[in-house]
Amino acid sequence: MNDCVTYHYDAARLGRGDGAPAGLTWHKFLSVNVGATVRGAPLFLHDHHFRHGSHAGQPHRVVYVATSDNHVYAFLEHELRAGSTTALWCAFLGNPVTRAGSNIPPPLGVCSTPVLDPHHHRMFVLSYQDVAGIGTYFMFSLDLDTGAVIQKARLHDQGEAGRPTFDGDTVDQRGALNLVDGRIVATFADFLGYDAGPYHGWVVSCDANNVHHQLYLSVTKNVLGGGCWGSGGAAAADDGSLYVGTGNATTADAPYWAALPPGTHPGDRGDFFEAVVRIGSSHHKLHVLDWYQPTNARQQNDADLDFGSSSPLVLPEIGGRKLVVISAKFGIYLLDQTHMGHWGGELWKAEGNIATGTGFFPEESHSSPAYLHTPAGDHLLYFVGGGMPGLIAFKVVISPAVSLQEVWRANGGGINCGNTHGSPTIGSMHPHPFALVWIVDCRDSTPTGVLRAFNAMDGIEVFNSGAAPSDDLGPVPHYPPITCAGKSVFVGTTHGFACYGAQ
């Protein structure tokens, strides 16, 4: 059985976890009210051997959650399923930012998914704190057994010629942390709503053994913006390359485009907005290795379509091809990992209509896709977007050309999904040959979410938390996270998290 140590389980953000066999009866065990919103995905260790604390010497299944008011908790799964809401431990990291105007409602403490490093018995959490009225980020390393602080460092950019300087007071941090080649990676977008701030999109990495050692990369240089909005943050390939989706450039106006020399595009000048960027790192520097921008990037930018509203997924090698996929507000794009295409060099795409303001999903996609290698050998991808068709599955086709081929739409024709939906998450449990695709369906107008599960092979719904009052999920944040692990499915809510399981 696999652990869930990061968003969507692994560094590539594949989105498949152990803990949700098909063909069983599901219900809610309990909701845990911790007094604040859980915006990042709950994390899980299925066989954690405690070295310290009251459970020293014992193995347990442990759930870790972090909250928007800067608390981190650990719970034992068997106690949750028995009805106990008592935490194993709780760590308070510091006073959260509470000022208004953010894309994220205050308080703004931990708003991203942490990452676990069970080999070294630690977890990493990025906390936003109010320091004399200034929003300041701190990277923490906590002991998995007790929550004790192992390391703490303020994100402090020393600056570098040829790029902007990171300013934590102007950016928010919803992208999940990742642990890649001994470094913790975080992504950033605008603090203020509607791209109103003087910000740049950022990728920041810290040495896991010395979080004071920090590297900074701004994804735009000559314009503002380029926010890394997706809740999945940076996805990683086996070679350590990072893939990040970016959004609008707020100052890419008509004079900016007119000043581009013939045959030159924004990425050629280091302005990687409305893009997917491949990033490498050395001990001393983060640097762009490759990039992709759609040929209608200007039109997407003008229409506020934020290509990077979602996060990339790095696929395993399929038929000798190494691929990366992203579902943007406007469409789905399939790219080559090592030759991304720069300006318009995608392998396949399915776009909406800019003229009518309609994305591939009518109310846009704000989620990371999920991947399943089926018992029959097919490679399936699952996407969620607002409106119809809601949840949709595609098969990766390699020959005669690389493409995605639609397999099914949920419930035979699609579902009218809410515009603040959570990312699809796949749960399966060996030796069961089946899998379920889990989503949270939610709308801005009615913040109560509905947890729904669909058969991964045919898209037929098998669970809906709205069918029985005892299964009610309750209010959820934008883009609520789901984790399938152990015997349970965990969902972040505006007051804590809920635990669902099979009878």
Sequence and secondary structure as in RCSB ss.txt:
>XXXX:A:sequence
MNDCVTYHYDAARLGRGDGAPAGLTWHKFLSVNVGATVRGAPLFLHDHHFRHGSHAGQPHRVVYVATSDNHVYAF
LEHELRAGSTTALWCAFLGNPVTRAGSNIPPPLGVCSTPVLDPHHHRMFVLSYQDVAGIGTYFMFSLDLDTGAVI
QKARLHDQGEAGRPTFDGDTVDQRGALNLVDGRIVATFADFLGYDAGPYHGWVVSCDANNVHHQLYLSVTKNVLG
GGCWGSGGAAAADDGSLYVGTGNATTADAPYWAALPPGTHPGDRGDFFEAVVRIGSSHHKLHVLDWYQPTNARQQ
NDADLDFGSSSPLVLPEIGGRKLVVISAKFGIYLLDQTHMGHWGGELWKAEGNIATGTGFFPEESHSSPAYLHTP
AGDHLLYFVGGGMPGLIAFKVVISPAVSLQEVWRANGGGINCGNTHGSPTIGSMHPHPFALVWIVDCRDSTPTGV
LRAFNAMDGIEVFNSGAAPSDDLGPVPHYPPITCAGKSVFVGTTHGFACYGAQ
>XXXX:A:secstr
   B STTSSTT   EEE   TTS EEEEEEEE SS   S  EEEEEEE  SSTTTT EEEEEEEE TTSEEEEE
EHHHHHTT    SEEEE   BB  S BSS S BS  S  EEEGGGTEEEEEEEEEETTEEEEEEEEEETTT  EE
EEEE      TTS    GGGEE  S  EEETTEEEEEEEESBGGG SS B EEEEEETTEEEEEEEEES SSSSB
     TT  EE TTS EEEE   BTT  HHHHHTS TT  GGGGT   SSEEEEEE SS EEEEEEEE TTHHHH
HHTT  GGGS  EE   BTTB EEEEE SSEEEEEESS   EES  SEEEE BTTTTB SSTT   S  EEEE T
TS EEEEEE SBSS EEEEEEE SSS EEEEEEEGGGT   B TT    EEEE TT   EEEEEEEEETTEEEEE
EEEEETTT  EEEEGGGSGGG  EE  SS  EEEETTEEEEE SSEEEEEEE 
